[in-house]
Amino acid sequence: MLQAGCGMLEKLLAADSGYRGPRVPCGQGHEAEFVSYRDKVIDTVLGPVTFTRAWYHCAACRHGLAPRDAELEVAGASLSPGLGAMNDRAAAAGPFAGAAGLLEDLAGVRLTAKRVERAAEASGAAQAAAVRERSGLVTSRKVVPLPPSPVPDKLYAVIYAAWVVMPNRPALARVCAAERACGPLSSSA
Ligand SMILES: [Zn+2]
């Protein structure tokens, strides 16, 4: 059954070669040129799947890319988004070796503990970067989050402050002002 699913998925992926013209934006302000078609193997919840897609190279960045990989959300990854999400859940539940066993028992997918670890860490780093980017947009007021509905009656704020050396008085004054407003800021050596 899984093999049949794998075969169908490969046929679906083969329907698009990933060729997006002789040149595509590289993402850093340059144009990457089409080089050739290259194979990529990704592990999916149905098993390993191979597909061929157009490969481009940016001379300025000295970096290669496949637009199709980005469209399929597998750029720089060897797990499909679906298997990646399963891997994240399994890796969050316990040691990586146990997570690899869980994936094999429940989904029949064999990954080494090292691959489980690498994929979970890459996923965590990507999610942290997305949160930082969103926070940056909110603090720079480029994005205004909508208030929750219904609006809660009471909000609790938790402030974590790392004590740093502040030689200038204005910065110290700002901390004192914050303490007056919010109560003592905890310090740790
Ligand atoms: Zn470039």
Residues whose N, C-alpha, C, O or C-beta is under 5 A from the ligand:
A	BS01	ZN	C26 Q28 H30 C58 A60 C61
